[in-house]
Amino acid sequence: MCPSNTNAYPHVQGLSRGLALLKAINFSSNGRATIASLSEATGLPRPTVRRLLETLEAEGYVRKSTSDRTYRLNQKIRQLSDGFTDEEWISEIASPILGELLQKIVWPSDLCTIDGTDMLVRETTHRFSPLSFHRARIRQRMPILLTSAGRAYLAYCDEQERRRAIRLIAAGNDAQAGFARNSILVDRLLEKVRHQGYASNDGDWNPSPQVAIGAIAIPVRHKGTTLAAINVVFLKKAISIPDAAQKFLPDLIAAVQKIETTIDGRLSEQFSSVVD
């Protein structure tokens, strides 16, 4: 990372050091690192590492955990990589894998990301599934607390993000607002999701009043950060939630793991190209 002699302007050492820290956090175990480990990885003095991290935190590129005081990359870091948006980047990765999942389970699936008080459908196999009961799903909005995708996302996202989302939902006046104001009920629901390893919607929300649907969902994560959630949607009269979990969950988990592995590889490649 030495400056070239042909550069017209002086090498900006502070920028190089900041990028080195970002790269070190990106490649650290579980995506989190201490000041000591970052100092060792970059060769920078600890006071320098601390000052740079405070600047990066103020700019929104890293965040410090209040529980163990480690640092991790924040979602804003994705803006440094061309094309890494929920809609274009993750959807591109997930689309063929969702297609493979459809071939195995036949019932349709949606890839959803959080957007305000809703989950936004970014990719779907509804238009290809012979069992789909509605085709137009891209960019459909679904309430977070009433859907399996939303519950899966909320159960596994960062605590601060979860609190912000619940506060935002509770300030509204829709069907999920009253639910969000009952903190005990919300906590029990999310704990149940984490305990059983998946979220479910047993008719709590239906996009079509004429059709009673069920759904299960799990999150898509990268180094401790929840990026999205993927569901499997089915007719309640055709299969129960427990039966759906037993039948579809192994293939759904395998699909999500494949997406996460692809994201990990792609991020490592793109991040290296940014900082090298």
PEJO-V893619 format. One line per field, one symbol per residue. ss: DSSP state (a for helix, b for strand, c for the rest). psi: psi as a letter, one per 40 degrees, with the letter a starting at -180 (. if undefined). burial: 1 if it has 9 or more other ideal C-beta (glycine too) atoms within 8 Angstrom, else 0. Layout:
# PEJO-V893619
ss: ???
psi: ???
burial: ???
This chain:
# PEJO-V893619
ss: ccccccccccccaaaaaaaaaaaaaaccaaabbcaaaaaaaacccaaaaaaaaaaaaacccbbbccccccbbbcaaaaaacccccaaaaaaaaaaaaaaaaaaaacccbbbbbbbccbbbbbbbccccccccccccccccbbbccccaaaaaaaaaccaaaaaaaaaaaaccccaaaaaaacaaaaaaaaaaaaaaccbbbbccccccccccbbbbbbbbbbccbbbbbbbbbbbcccccaaaaaaaaaaaaaaaaaaaaaaaaaaaaaaaaaaac
psi: fiiieehdiihgddddddddddddddeiheeiiidddddddeeiidddddddddddddeediihhedefiiiiiddddeehhegidddddddddddddddddddediiihhiiigbeihhhdiiedeeheeieidgdheihhhdeeiddddddddeiiddddddddddddeafadeddddegdddddddddddddeeiiihfedhhdhdehhiiiiiiihihfehhdaihihhihdediidddddddddddddddddddddddddddddddddde.
burial: 000000000000000111111111110100111010111011010101110110111000110110000111110011001001010011101110111111001011111111001111111111001011010010011111111111111111100011001111110100011011000001001100110001111010100000101111111111111111111111110010100110011011101101110111011101110110
